[in-house]
Amino acid sequence: DAKTTQPTSMDCAEGRAANLPCNHSTISGNEYVYWYRQIHSQGPQYIIHGLKNNETNEMASLIITEDRKSSTLILPHATLRDTAVYYCIVESYKYIFGTGTRLKVLA
Amino acid sequence: EAGVAQSPRYKIIEKRQSVAFWCNPISGHATLYWYQQILGQGPKLLIQFQNNGVVDDSQLPKDRFSAERLKGVDSTLKIQPAKLEDSAVYLCASSLDGTGATDTQYFGPGTRLTVL
């Protein structure tokens, strides 16, 4: 079973920040949090990952709580092309995907 | 840098027929993964190779599924005979080295299999 819990779906207005939450209350100290997204008919695309500290790259920011039991993926200025299923994964030598959050960016 | 390549992109077969999928990982990546993604679900790991050795095949239905990675580069996944419930997208992924504490996987576009 997946070690993460995510909302089934979310909507976001184009140009606004999209904040996607993920709960991983059973995470162990050496397990990383990974985020991927899957646009329709494509393979999952790597977005970002982190262990303890907040991370930022050209695609997104990852905020991990101090107790590491939850995290939030932030897309700072969502566009229509960000419409996808977003997966939060707690990785320990292998990925176990849940059903993810279906994000719809609205014009 | 070229990504993970998979072929074919689509395949339609009758039940009880056999089918094979091919994957070429990112150059230099030692670890290769095959996933099955049923409609509406997240991908499920079928098998993981480290170079040409199997690391994890606990979720592979070995009575009908087989996979190989003979020279530690390309890989093929075969289903024989196919069942209706095998209809899914088969994804290949690769990573630089699957033995460390963390290793980012990069996915190919997948092969969509329909079994009639």
Backbone of each chain as ProteinMPNN parsed JSONL, in Angstrom:
{"seq_chain_A": "DAKTTQPTSMDCAEGRAANLPCNHSTISGNEYVYWYRQIHSQGPQYIIHGLKNNETNEMASLIITEDRKSSTLILPHATLRDTAVYYCIVESYKYIFGTGTRLKVLA", "coords_chain_A": {"N_chain_A": [[0.831, -1.2, 0.0], [0.318, 2.303, -0.648], [2.273, 4.792, 1.005], [1.351, 7.274, 1.371], [-1.112, 9.936, 1.527], [-3.37, 11.678, -0.427], [-5.441, 14.391, -1.603], [-8.232, 13.651, -3.729], [-8.909, 15.259, -5.925], [-8.339, 18.591, -7.229], [-8.935, 22.04, -7.965], [-7.579, 24.879, -9.69], [-7.088, 28.302, -10.347], [-5.905, 29.672, -13.387], [-2.673, 31.114, -13.433], [-2.621, 31.523, -10.736], [-1.196, 30.365, -7.592], [-0.723, 26.896, -7.169], [-1.342, 24.686, -4.616], [-0.489, 21.673, -3.472], [-1.314, 19.23, -1.24], [0.152, 16.621, 0.83], [0.005, 13.81, 2.869], [2.135, 11.959, 4.921], [2.43, 10.272, 7.267], [3.725, 8.071, 8.358], [6.337, 8.108, 7.632], [9.788, 7.25, 7.437], [13.04, 7.993, 8.879], [15.033, 7.993, 6.875], [13.776, 8.147, 4.48], [12.86, 9.563, 1.395], [10.829, 12.222, 0.052], [9.123, 12.28, -2.898], [7.904, 13.929, -5.812], [5.881, 13.515, -8.624], [4.371, 14.103, -11.819], [1.682, 13.297, -14.038], [0.734, 13.73, -17.148], [-2.026, 13.439, -19.334], [-1.92, 10.41, -21.134], [0.828, 10.254, -21.119], [4.058, 9.295, -19.744], [4.922, 9.254, -16.208], [6.282, 12.302, -14.954], [9.18, 13.543, -13.517], [9.252, 15.846, -10.822], [10.255, 17.055, -8.36], [12.208, 16.472, -5.356], [12.791, 15.732, -1.852], [14.326, 15.574, 1.436], [14.509, 16.613, 4.165], [14.774, 19.401, 4.206], [13.294, 22.346, 2.748], [12.762, 22.536, -0.762], [13.526, 23.907, -3.975], [13.028, 24.221, -7.442], [13.163, 24.806, -11.01], [10.635, 24.118, -11.721], [8.934, 23.826, -9.468], [8.179, 24.245, -5.913], [8.972, 22.559, -2.887], [7.642, 21.99, 0.187], [8.378, 20.754, 3.274], [7.121, 19.617, 6.308], [8.308, 20.221, 9.681], [8.225, 17.94, 11.296], [8.147, 16.084, 9.365], [5.891, 14.729, 8.561], [4.11, 15.558, 6.697], [3.773, 17.186, 3.481], [3.946, 19.823, 1.022], [3.425, 20.535, -2.325], [4.216, 23.182, -4.385], [3.124, 24.923, -7.116], [4.05, 27.77, -8.518], [2.875, 29.63, -10.368], [0.329, 28.634, -11.856], [-0.381, 27.086, -14.995], [-2.431, 26.252, -17.868], [-1.233, 24.013, -18.922], [-0.319, 22.677, -16.741], [-2.267, 21.031, -15.851], [-2.927, 17.877, -14.662], [-2.291, 14.592, -13.223], [-1.016, 14.448, -10.022], [1.488, 12.903, -8.208], [2.494, 11.995, -5.005], [5.189, 10.528, -3.434], [6.647, 8.392, -1.083], [9.837, 7.432, -0.833], [11.729, 4.575, -0.473], [14.068, 2.918, -1.538], [12.322, 1.883, -3.395], [9.503, 2.829, -5.454], [6.188, 3.394, -4.442], [3.256, 3.972, -5.767], [0.365, 5.945, -5.12], [-3.029, 6.889, -5.784], [-2.923, 9.52, -6.435], [-3.377, 13.152, -6.953], [-5.74, 14.734, -8.876], [-5.21, 17.496, -10.631], [-6.82, 20.287, -11.865], [-6.389, 22.981, -13.905], [-7.912, 26.01, -14.301], [-9.103, 28.175, -16.831]], "CA_chain_A": [[0.0, 0.0, 0.0], [1.033, 3.567, -0.675], [2.503, 5.36, 2.322], [0.937, 8.672, 1.302], [-2.525, 10.246, 1.331], [-3.543, 12.922, -1.156], [-6.829, 14.623, -2.039], [-8.51, 13.049, -5.03], [-8.892, 16.261, -6.985], [-8.264, 20.004, -6.865], [-8.982, 23.007, -9.048], [-6.77, 26.067, -9.46], [-7.225, 29.285, -11.421], [-4.679, 29.944, -14.138], [-1.909, 32.251, -12.937], [-2.521, 31.476, -9.275], [-0.367, 29.282, -7.068], [-1.391, 25.63, -6.853], [-0.729, 24.067, -3.44], [-0.959, 20.293, -3.419], [-0.859, 18.633, 0.018], [0.386, 15.179, 0.911], [0.271, 13.297, 4.21], [2.975, 10.749, 4.979], [2.648, 10.255, 8.72], [4.557, 6.927, 8.776], [7.627, 8.22, 6.958], [10.969, 6.95, 8.254], [14.043, 9.049, 8.832], [15.867, 7.983, 5.68], [12.919, 8.083, 3.291], [12.692, 10.812, 0.685], [9.533, 12.543, -0.541], [9.229, 12.569, -4.323], [6.693, 14.342, -6.525], [5.818, 13.327, -10.061], [3.065, 14.377, -12.408], [1.395, 12.516, -15.226], [-0.195, 14.358, -18.076], [-2.772, 12.396, -20.036], [-1.264, 9.61, -22.173], [2.283, 10.326, -21.023], [4.64, 8.676, -18.561], [5.141, 10.193, -15.103], [7.388, 13.253, -15.114], [9.78, 13.942, -12.245], [9.159, 17.274, -10.517], [11.131, 17.512, -7.291], [12.241, 15.588, -4.206], [13.479, 16.281, -0.694], [14.423, 14.73, 2.631], [14.103, 17.389, 5.341], [14.722, 20.827, 3.914], [12.481, 22.779, 1.616], [13.493, 22.506, -2.012], [12.943, 24.671, -5.086], [13.683, 24.149, -8.749], [12.499, 25.633, -12.023], [9.251, 23.69, -11.889], [8.081, 23.877, -8.286], [8.778, 24.252, -4.587], [8.522, 21.492, -1.996], [7.71, 22.381, 1.585], [8.23, 19.587, 4.146], [6.966, 20.057, 7.69], [9.454, 19.892, 10.518], [8.109, 16.542, 11.744], [8.213, 15.317, 8.116], [4.686, 13.92, 8.383], [3.358, 16.037, 5.541], [4.493, 18.091, 2.593], [3.126, 20.55, 0.052], [4.045, 20.909, -3.596], [3.697, 24.478, -4.819], [3.365, 25.418, -8.476], [3.845, 29.189, -8.189], [1.97, 30.307, -11.312], [-0.199, 27.511, -12.627], [-0.868, 27.297, -16.356], [-3.31, 25.171, -18.33], [-0.41, 22.841, -19.17], [-0.063, 21.997, -15.47], [-3.359, 20.085, -15.587], [-2.31, 16.554, -14.635], [-2.374, 13.877, -11.95], [0.212, 14.657, -9.266], [1.75, 11.818, -7.272], [3.449, 12.153, -3.912], [5.716, 9.192, -3.152], [7.7, 8.251, -0.082], [10.728, 6.482, -1.486], [12.753, 3.841, 0.257], [14.583, 1.926, -2.474], [11.356, 1.628, -4.462], [8.361, 3.734, -5.471], [4.839, 2.849, -4.361], [2.355, 5.048, -6.163], [-1.058, 5.943, -4.764], [-3.868, 7.309, -6.911], [-2.566, 10.885, -6.771], [-4.345, 14.254, -6.984], [-6.019, 15.245, -10.219], [-5.261, 18.958, -10.626], [-7.354, 20.919, -13.062], [-6.148, 24.422, -13.94], [-9.05, 26.607, -15.001], [-8.823, 29.448, -17.518]], "C_chain_A": [[0.867, 1.252, 0.0], [1.17, 4.1, 0.741], [2.071, 6.817, 2.379], [-0.567, 8.788, 1.103], [-2.625, 11.608, 0.677], [-5.018, 13.134, -1.467], [-7.015, 14.082, -3.447], [-8.398, 14.058, -6.157], [-8.834, 17.661, -6.408], [-8.4, 20.838, -8.13], [-8.121, 24.212, -8.678], [-6.981, 27.012, -10.644], [-5.875, 29.52, -12.087], [-3.999, 31.201, -13.613], [-1.771, 32.29, -11.426], [-1.601, 30.333, -8.859], [-1.233, 28.053, -6.8], [-0.624, 24.982, -5.704], [-1.306, 22.674, -3.262], [-0.413, 19.63, -2.153], [-0.668, 17.122, -0.08], [0.685, 14.817, 2.361], [1.084, 12.023, 4.125], [3.402, 10.56, 6.428], [3.548, 9.111, 9.181], [5.948, 6.968, 8.152], [8.768, 7.933, 7.932], [12.053, 7.983, 7.988], [14.861, 9.11, 7.562], [15.063, 7.931, 4.388], [12.703, 9.476, 2.701], [11.237, 10.978, 0.234], [9.767, 12.966, -1.991], [7.868, 13.024, -4.849], [6.894, 14.123, -8.019], [4.46, 13.829, -10.537], [2.925, 13.566, -13.693], [0.31, 13.216, -16.019], [-0.79, 13.248, -18.926], [-1.959, 11.76, -21.162], [0.256, 9.748, -22.197], [2.765, 9.559, -19.796], [4.799, 9.701, -17.448], [6.397, 11.031, -15.323], [7.893, 13.654, -13.747], [9.631, 15.453, -12.046], [10.246, 17.684, -9.527], [11.178, 16.45, -6.203], [13.0, 16.251, -3.069], [13.457, 15.311, 0.467], [13.908, 15.481, 3.861], [13.866, 18.845, 4.982], [13.763, 21.121, 2.773], [13.357, 22.836, 0.378], [12.757, 23.326, -3.061], [13.741, 24.388, -6.342], [12.861, 24.954, -9.746], [11.033, 25.27, -12.198], [8.378, 24.018, -10.678], [8.908, 24.064, -7.02], [8.163, 23.135, -3.762], [8.745, 21.958, -0.569], [7.433, 21.135, 2.422], [8.128, 20.083, 5.576], [8.132, 19.56, 8.542], [9.42, 18.443, 11.008], [8.107, 15.56, 10.575], [6.968, 14.475, 7.862], [3.808, 14.419, 7.254], [4.222, 16.973, 4.71], [3.498, 18.759, 1.657], [3.962, 20.859, -1.177], [3.408, 22.21, -4.037], [4.116, 24.747, -6.255], [3.059, 26.907, -8.428], [2.872, 29.938, -9.097], [1.415, 29.251, -12.261], [-0.667, 27.94, -14.016], [-1.737, 26.108, -16.757], [-2.514, 23.891, -18.557], [-0.031, 22.093, -17.898], [-1.2, 21.05, -15.083], [-2.828, 18.668, -15.74], [-2.697, 15.857, -13.34], [-1.008, 13.991, -11.275], [0.345, 13.569, -8.198], [2.811, 12.235, -6.259], [3.896, 10.751, -3.502], [6.743, 9.291, -2.036], [8.589, 7.107, -0.553], [11.72, 5.868, -0.524], [13.156, 2.678, -0.615], [13.582, 1.526, -3.551], [10.215, 2.627, -4.35], [7.085, 2.916, -5.308], [3.89, 4.012, -4.612], [0.974, 4.845, -5.535], [-1.853, 6.333, -5.994], [-3.684, 8.779, -7.255], [-3.705, 11.882, -6.663], [-4.507, 14.715, -8.419], [-6.189, 16.75, -10.134], [-5.802, 19.454, -11.948], [-7.111, 22.418, -12.95], [-7.197, 25.043, -14.855], [-8.678, 27.953, -15.595], [-9.637, 30.595, -16.919]], "O_chain_A": [[1.968, 1.279, 0.549], [0.294, 3.888, 1.58], [2.393, 7.521, 3.336], [-1.215, 7.877, 0.586], [-2.043, 12.581, 1.157], [-5.77, 12.167, -1.583], [-6.083, 14.058, -4.25], [-7.857, 13.754, -7.219], [-9.221, 17.898, -5.264], [-8.031, 20.403, -9.222], [-7.953, 24.526, -7.5], [-7.044, 26.578, -11.794], [-4.838, 29.561, -11.424], [-4.647, 32.22, -13.377], [-0.917, 32.997, -10.89], [-1.272, 29.455, -9.657], [-2.338, 28.163, -6.269], [0.582, 24.756, -5.797], [-2.483, 22.52, -2.937], [0.799, 19.482, -2.001], [-1.237, 16.45, -0.94], [1.525, 15.448, 3.003], [0.765, 11.117, 3.355], [4.58, 10.673, 6.766], [4.085, 9.167, 10.287], [6.657, 5.961, 8.15], [8.719, 8.323, 9.098], [11.999, 8.739, 7.018], [15.343, 10.183, 7.199], [15.623, 7.695, 3.318], [12.404, 10.433, 3.415], [10.513, 9.998, 0.058], [10.521, 13.9, -2.262], [6.823, 12.564, -4.39], [7.919, 14.489, -8.594], [3.522, 13.961, -9.751], [3.909, 13.203, -14.337], [-0.853, 13.283, -15.62], [-0.135, 12.243, -19.202], [-1.393, 12.445, -22.014], [0.896, 9.396, -23.188], [1.975, 9.216, -18.917], [4.811, 10.902, -17.718], [7.421, 10.546, -15.804], [7.105, 14.066, -12.896], [9.851, 16.238, -12.969], [11.061, 18.558, -9.821], [10.283, 15.608, -6.128], [13.753, 17.202, -3.279], [12.68, 14.356, 0.488], [12.972, 15.027, 4.521], [12.878, 19.447, 5.403], [13.464, 20.258, 1.948], [14.546, 23.146, 0.457], [11.53, 23.429, -3.043], [14.97, 24.322, -6.314], [11.962, 25.7, -9.357], [10.269, 26.047, -12.77], [7.229, 24.435, -10.829], [10.139, 24.047, -7.04], [6.987, 22.804, -3.917], [9.863, 22.276, -0.163], [6.371, 20.527, 2.295], [8.955, 20.882, 6.016], [8.839, 18.619, 8.18], [10.462, 17.796, 11.121], [8.071, 14.346, 10.777], [7.0, 13.584, 7.014], [2.842, 13.748, 6.892], [5.249, 17.478, 5.164], [2.357, 18.317, 1.52], [5.072, 21.381, -1.073], [2.182, 22.325, -4.059], [5.304, 24.792, -6.572], [1.891, 27.276, -8.306], [2.123, 30.794, -8.627], [1.969, 29.01, -13.333], [-1.263, 29.003, -14.191], [-1.771, 25.088, -16.068], [-3.054, 22.795, -18.404], [0.52, 20.994, -17.966], [-1.095, 20.34, -14.082], [-2.34, 18.291, -16.805], [-3.342, 16.443, -12.472], [0.022, 13.673, -11.872], [-0.563, 13.347, -7.397], [3.871, 12.752, -6.611], [3.059, 9.884, -3.251], [7.604, 10.171, -2.047], [8.148, 5.962, -0.657], [12.461, 6.576, 0.158], [12.645, 1.57, -0.454], [13.964, 0.887, -4.531], [9.985, 3.203, -3.287], [6.915, 1.879, -5.949], [3.743, 4.91, -3.784], [0.483, 3.721, -5.434], [-1.401, 6.13, -7.121], [-4.225, 9.249, -8.255], [-4.837, 11.528, -6.332], [-3.531, 15.046, -9.093], [-7.199, 17.234, -9.621], [-5.309, 19.09, -13.015], [-7.576, 23.055, -12.005], [-7.348, 24.658, -16.014], [-8.023, 28.771, -14.949], [-9.527, 31.734, -17.374]]}, "seq_chain_B": "EAGVAQSPRYKIIEKRQSVAFWCNPISGHATLYWYQQILGQGPKLLIQFQNNGVVDDSQLPKDRFSAERLKGVDSTLKIQPAKLEDSAVYLCASSLDGTGATDTQYFGPGTRLTVL", "coords_chain_B": {"N_chain_B": [[19.874, 15.339, -23.84], [18.828, 12.074, -24.486], [15.686, 10.61, -23.672], [13.96, 7.932, -21.919], [13.185, 5.322, -24.047], [10.444, 3.685, -25.567], [8.766, 0.974, -27.176], [6.182, -0.943, -28.836], [4.049, 2.013, -29.085], [1.367, 1.595, -28.881], [-0.713, -1.307, -28.65], [-2.834, -3.845, -29.748], [-4.331, -6.838, -28.957], [-5.651, -10.211, -29.128], [-7.145, -12.119, -26.481], [-5.2, -14.647, -24.918], [-3.204, -14.522, -26.794], [0.287, -13.707, -27.419], [2.567, -11.088, -26.424], [5.073, -8.556, -26.752], [7.103, -6.062, -25.259], [9.344, -3.333, -25.664], [12.178, -1.657, -24.245], [14.41, 1.046, -24.01], [16.736, 2.333, -21.958], [17.813, 5.46, -20.395], [21.003, 6.532, -21.412], [23.722, 5.097, -19.724], [22.384, 4.592, -17.395], [22.026, 2.37, -14.764], [19.974, 1.02, -13.594], [16.825, -0.414, -14.232], [13.318, -0.335, -14.647], [10.132, -1.925, -14.81], [6.763, -1.048, -14.984], [3.27, -1.527, -14.356], [0.327, 0.089, -15.279], [-2.892, 0.358, -14.531], [-5.971, 1.599, -15.723], [-6.956, 4.546, -14.115], [-5.512, 4.091, -11.845], [-2.435, 4.339, -9.911], [0.947, 3.781, -11.138], [2.254, 0.427, -10.887], [4.943, -1.366, -9.625], [6.49, -3.882, -11.504], [8.904, -5.274, -12.057], [12.371, -4.945, -11.262], [15.543, -4.212, -12.497], [19.017, -4.393, -11.881], [21.665, -3.455, -13.6], [22.127, -6.33, -15.443], [20.887, -8.021, -13.723], [18.181, -9.296, -11.697], [16.551, -7.392, -9.274], [14.158, -7.042, -7.891], [11.299, -8.794, -8.266], [8.877, -9.304, -7.181], [6.226, -8.585, -7.615], [5.625, -9.485, -10.093], [3.649, -11.373, -12.242], [4.527, -14.411, -12.597], [3.704, -16.641, -13.957], [2.817, -15.884, -16.407], [4.068, -13.581, -17.226], [7.218, -12.366, -18.314], [10.56, -11.08, -18.177], [13.519, -9.624, -19.472], [16.945, -8.546, -19.477], [19.377, -8.643, -21.099], [22.02, -7.677, -21.834], [22.42, -5.735, -20.041], [21.427, -3.305, -20.854], [19.159, -2.593, -22.993], [15.757, -3.726, -22.555], [13.228, -6.275, -22.518], [9.787, -6.951, -22.059], [7.533, -9.529, -21.693], [4.355, -10.979, -22.318], [2.583, -13.902, -21.98], [0.281, -16.427, -21.965], [-1.84, -13.657, -22.924], [-4.286, -12.05, -20.825], [-7.58, -10.677, -20.347], [-7.499, -8.889, -18.207], [-4.975, -7.875, -18.337], [-4.922, -5.619, -19.794], [-3.658, -2.469, -19.964], [-1.385, 0.278, -19.287], [1.994, -0.067, -19.943], [4.819, 0.836, -18.396], [8.166, 1.904, -18.675], [11.036, 2.638, -16.781], [14.073, 4.318, -15.825], [17.023, 4.6, -13.79], [19.924, 6.18, -12.39], [21.514, 4.737, -10.503], [20.37, 2.263, -8.62], [21.031, 1.561, -6.03], [21.549, 3.275, -3.985], [20.631, 5.51, -1.233], [18.682, 7.107, -2.278], [17.263, 7.59, -5.491], [16.557, 8.993, -8.451], [13.934, 8.26, -10.639], [13.323, 8.041, -14.13], [10.835, 8.206, -16.516], [9.576, 6.436, -19.395], [7.374, 6.938, -22.29], [5.457, 4.956, -22.277], [3.597, 1.926, -23.125], [0.538, 1.288, -24.452], [-1.57, -1.297, -23.857], [-4.166, -3.19, -25.175], [-6.316, -5.779, -24.553], [-8.394, -7.942, -26.175]], "CA_chain_B": [[19.989, 13.93, -23.418], [17.653, 11.31, -24.879], [14.969, 10.017, -22.555], [13.664, 6.506, -22.005], [12.423, 5.013, -25.26], [9.63, 2.462, -25.505], [7.972, 0.655, -28.367], [5.404, 0.058, -29.556], [3.28, 2.902, -28.215], [0.046, 0.999, -28.745], [-0.813, -2.681, -29.115], [-4.12, -4.485, -29.516], [-4.227, -8.276, -29.214], [-6.731, -11.048, -28.622], [-6.741, -12.877, -25.29], [-4.416, -15.871, -25.141], [-2.048, -14.254, -27.661], [1.464, -13.21, -26.722], [2.971, -9.733, -26.808], [6.357, -8.149, -26.166], [7.373, -4.633, -25.225], [10.778, -3.061, -25.647], [12.57, -0.434, -23.557], [15.805, 1.46, -24.041], [16.846, 3.322, -20.882], [18.732, 6.583, -20.577], [22.377, 6.058, -21.494], [24.476, 5.134, -18.479], [21.56, 4.224, -16.239], [22.238, 0.966, -14.436], [18.753, 0.395, -13.064], [15.684, -0.348, -15.14], [12.081, -0.758, -13.993], [8.884, -2.053, -15.561], [5.557, -0.815, -14.2], [1.954, -1.691, -14.979], [-0.618, 1.098, -14.809], [-4.271, 0.101, -14.914], [-6.725, 2.852, -15.834], [-7.461, 5.113, -12.872], [-4.628, 3.75, -10.73], [-1.033, 4.707, -10.064], [1.784, 2.683, -11.632], [2.659, -0.617, -9.946], [6.206, -1.969, -10.044], [6.483, -5.307, -11.832], [10.238, -5.847, -11.942], [13.478, -4.003, -11.233], [16.843, -4.77, -12.848], [20.249, -3.658, -11.627], [22.424, -3.976, -14.735], [21.328, -7.395, -16.037], [20.367, -8.88, -12.666], [16.879, -8.923, -11.136], [16.582, -6.95, -7.882], [12.834, -7.227, -7.281], [10.228, -9.217, -9.191], [7.854, -9.848, -6.295], [4.894, -8.285, -8.11], [5.507, -9.97, -11.473], [2.917, -12.655, -12.369], [5.539, -15.173, -13.318], [3.121, -17.693, -14.783], [2.535, -15.384, -17.749], [4.937, -12.446, -17.532], [8.661, -12.563, -18.193], [11.334, -9.914, -18.586], [14.952, -9.849, -19.515], [17.818, -7.407, -19.772], [20.514, -9.531, -21.319], [23.329, -7.019, -21.88], [22.426, -4.645, -19.081], [20.988, -2.041, -21.438], [17.768, -2.732, -23.39], [14.974, -4.752, -21.866], [11.938, -6.646, -23.078], [8.774, -7.509, -21.178], [6.66, -10.378, -22.49], [3.165, -11.57, -21.696], [2.188, -15.072, -22.756], [-0.712, -15.799, -22.83], [-2.459, -12.46, -22.348], [-5.655, -12.103, -20.312], [-8.299, -9.398, -20.456], [-7.099, -7.992, -17.12], [-3.648, -7.327, -18.619], [-5.087, -4.34, -20.47], [-3.037, -1.462, -19.103], [-0.198, 0.931, -19.847], [3.221, -0.624, -19.398], [5.801, 1.912, -18.326], [9.553, 1.583, -18.361], [11.753, 3.747, -16.161], [15.462, 4.005, -15.505], [17.685, 5.485, -12.84], [21.375, 6.091, -12.512], [22.034, 3.655, -9.671], [19.301, 1.981, -7.675], [21.512, 0.975, -4.778], [21.774, 4.295, -2.972], [19.502, 5.855, -0.369], [17.647, 7.656, -3.132], [17.658, 7.518, -6.89], [15.428, 9.497, -9.216], [13.551, 7.466, -11.801], [12.826, 8.76, -15.293], [9.899, 7.302, -17.174], [9.266, 6.524, -20.804], [5.983, 7.317, -22.598], [4.567, 3.83, -22.025], [2.922, 1.175, -24.182], [-0.86, 1.011, -24.076], [-1.99, -2.619, -24.323], [-5.581, -3.545, -25.092], [-6.552, -7.206, -24.784], [-9.821, -8.123, -26.535]], "C_chain_B": [[18.699, 13.201, -23.789], [17.028, 10.69, -23.644], [14.817, 8.52, -22.721], [12.776, 6.271, -23.223], [11.664, 3.701, -25.078], [8.943, 2.245, -26.848], [7.334, -0.719, -28.186], [4.685, 0.991, -28.592], [1.891, 2.339, -27.934], [0.08, -0.423, -29.292], [-2.193, -3.216, -28.758], [-3.963, -5.953, -29.882], [-5.48, -8.972, -28.696], [-6.215, -11.77, -27.367], [-6.122, -14.201, -25.731], [-3.266, -15.676, -26.149], [-0.881, -13.79, -26.801], [1.834, -11.831, -27.249], [4.287, -9.411, -26.115], [6.519, -6.65, -26.286], [8.875, -4.429, -25.078], [11.058, -1.732, -24.955], [14.06, -0.199, -23.713], [15.987, 2.565, -23.016], [17.756, 4.489, -21.263], [20.165, 6.046, -20.515], [23.095, 6.192, -20.154], [23.694, 4.763, -17.241], [21.651, 2.727, -15.984], [20.939, 0.25, -14.063], [17.588, 0.633, -14.006], [14.476, -0.969, -14.456], [10.981, -0.931, -15.036], [7.714, -1.892, -14.592], [4.328, -1.151, -15.041], [1.023, -0.633, -14.406], [-1.992, 0.805, -15.386], [-5.021, 1.426, -14.848], [-7.263, 3.305, -14.48], [-6.598, 4.842, -11.654], [-3.228, 4.304, -10.978], [-0.239, 3.525, -10.602], [2.163, 1.711, -10.517], [3.922, -1.286, -10.47], [6.035, -3.456, -10.311], [7.852, -5.934, -11.578], [11.27, -4.735, -11.996], [14.765, -4.756, -11.534], [17.951, -3.827, -12.366], [21.268, -4.249, -12.594], [21.629, -5.14, -15.348], [20.797, -8.381, -15.009], [19.06, -8.37, -12.116], [17.036, -8.575, -9.657], [15.27, -7.27, -7.179], [11.857, -7.63, -8.37], [9.055, -9.781, -8.399], [6.43, -9.62, -6.792], [4.682, -8.764, -9.551], [4.754, -11.301, -11.5], [3.718, -13.621, -13.226], [4.968, -16.314, -14.161], [2.875, -17.219, -16.216], [3.451, -14.237, -18.182], [6.408, -12.873, -17.39], [9.362, -11.301, -18.675], [12.799, -10.274, -18.584], [15.685, -8.571, -19.869], [19.211, -8.011, -19.96], [21.865, -8.824, -21.237], [23.382, -5.813, -20.947], [22.033, -3.308, -19.651], [19.493, -2.148, -21.757], [17.076, -3.824, -22.589], [13.711, -5.056, -22.651], [11.058, -7.243, -21.983], [7.798, -8.283, -22.055], [5.482, -10.867, -21.654], [2.715, -12.716, -22.588], [1.564, -16.125, -21.841], [-1.364, -14.609, -22.136], [-3.884, -12.744, -21.886], [-6.268, -10.718, -20.446], [-7.796, -8.396, -19.415], [-5.683, -7.438, -17.293], [-3.728, -6.008, -19.387], [-4.646, -3.223, -19.533], [-1.986, -0.72, -19.915], [1.012, 0.344, -19.153], [4.322, 0.43, -19.537], [7.178, 1.357, -18.005], [10.189, 2.827, -17.752], [13.203, 3.336, -15.947], [15.994, 5.01, -14.503], [19.176, 5.201, -12.88], [21.922, 4.877, -11.772], [21.029, 3.395, -8.578], [19.749, 1.489, -6.327], [21.676, 2.002, -3.668], [20.537, 4.56, -2.148], [18.364, 6.452, -1.175], [18.166, 7.718, -4.556], [16.457, 7.904, -7.729], [15.189, 8.64, -10.44], [12.988, 8.37, -12.887], [12.044, 7.779, -16.152], [9.838, 7.527, -18.674], [7.797, 6.838, -21.016], [4.988, 6.187, -22.377], [4.055, 3.162, -23.295], [1.519, 0.855, -23.695], [-1.284, -0.298, -24.704], [-3.49, -2.783, -24.122], [-5.721, -5.002, -25.45], [-8.047, -7.413, -25.005], [-10.268, -9.56, -26.315]], "O_chain_B": [[17.605, 13.654, -23.449], [17.717, 10.298, -22.702], [15.471, 7.912, -23.568], [11.753, 6.932, -23.404], [12.181, 2.739, -24.509], [8.59, 3.191, -27.552], [7.871, -1.565, -27.471], [4.721, 0.764, -27.382], [1.314, 2.583, -26.874], [0.789, -0.72, -30.253], [-2.664, -3.068, -27.631], [-3.518, -6.281, -30.982], [-6.26, -8.403, -27.934], [-5.015, -11.999, -27.214], [-6.475, -14.776, -26.761], [-2.447, -16.577, -26.329], [-1.039, -13.516, -25.612], [1.469, -11.453, -28.362], [4.579, -9.924, -25.035], [6.126, -6.044, -27.283], [9.577, -5.23, -24.461], [10.271, -0.792, -25.064], [14.869, -1.116, -23.57], [15.433, 3.65, -23.194], [18.382, 4.489, -22.323], [20.491, 5.211, -19.67], [23.08, 7.253, -19.53], [24.263, 4.632, -16.157], [21.388, 1.918, -16.873], [20.824, -0.968, -14.2], [17.392, 1.739, -14.51], [14.586, -1.991, -13.778], [10.908, -0.186, -16.014], [7.676, -2.511, -13.529], [4.35, -1.069, -16.269], [0.936, -0.472, -13.189], [-2.227, 0.981, -16.581], [-4.726, 2.272, -14.004], [-7.94, 2.547, -13.785], [-6.906, 5.303, -10.555], [-2.881, 4.686, -12.096], [-0.702, 2.386, -10.531], [2.366, 2.104, -9.368], [3.969, -1.722, -11.62], [5.513, -4.198, -9.478], [7.952, -6.994, -10.96], [11.085, -3.723, -12.672], [15.057, -5.788, -10.929], [17.815, -2.606, -12.444], [21.69, -5.395, -12.439], [20.49, -4.907, -15.753], [20.311, -9.454, -15.368], [18.832, -7.161, -12.064], [17.583, -9.359, -8.881], [15.257, -7.709, -6.029], [11.622, -6.863, -9.304], [8.323, -10.639, -8.893], [5.522, -10.371, -6.435], [3.651, -8.466, -10.153], [5.175, -12.258, -10.85], [3.586, -13.633, -14.45], [5.677, -16.889, -14.988], [2.741, -18.032, -17.13], [3.586, -13.962, -19.374], [6.78, -13.624, -16.488], [8.819, -10.548, -19.483], [13.259, -11.11, -17.806], [15.132, -7.651, -20.47], [20.086, -7.899, -19.102], [22.781, -9.353, -20.607], [24.278, -4.975, -21.051], [22.266, -2.275, -19.024], [18.653, -1.838, -20.913], [17.714, -4.714, -22.027], [13.187, -4.198, -23.362], [11.538, -7.951, -21.098], [7.295, -7.755, -23.046], [5.603, -11.129, -20.457], [2.491, -12.54, -23.785], [2.274, -16.676, -21.0], [-1.431, -14.558, -20.908], [-4.593, -13.562, -22.471], [-5.568, -9.723, -20.634], [-7.68, -7.204, -19.698], [-5.236, -6.621, -16.486], [-2.708, -5.355, -19.604], [-5.196, -3.057, -18.445], [-1.731, -1.045, -21.075], [1.058, 0.265, -17.925], [4.69, 0.845, -20.636], [7.331, 0.462, -17.174], [9.9, 3.946, -18.175], [13.519, 2.147, -15.893], [15.484, 6.124, -14.384], [19.626, 4.147, -13.331], [22.689, 4.089, -12.325], [20.853, 4.23, -7.69], [18.92, 1.034, -5.539], [21.919, 1.631, -2.52], [19.507, 3.912, -2.337], [17.201, 6.319, -0.796], [19.364, 7.878, -4.789], [15.443, 7.207, -7.717], [16.116, 8.33, -11.188], [12.274, 9.333, -12.608], [12.511, 6.685, -16.47], [10.02, 8.641, -19.164], [7.047, 6.99, -20.052], [3.786, 6.439, -22.297], [4.074, 3.742, -24.381], [1.339, 0.228, -22.651], [-1.355, -0.415, -25.927], [-4.014, -2.544, -23.034], [-5.298, -5.425, -26.526], [-8.863, -7.101, -24.138], [-11.428, -9.891, -26.563]]}, "name": "protein", "num_of_chains": 2, "seq": "DAKTTQPTSMDCAEGRAANLPCNHSTISGNEYVYWYRQIHSQGPQYIIHGLKNNETNEMASLIITEDRKSSTLILPHATLRDTAVYYCIVESYKYIFGTGTRLKVLAEAGVAQSPRYKIIEKRQSVAFWCNPISGHATLYWYQQILGQGPKLLIQFQNNGVVDDSQLPKDRFSAERLKGVDSTLKIQPAKLEDSAVYLCASSLDGTGATDTQYFGPGTRLTVL"}
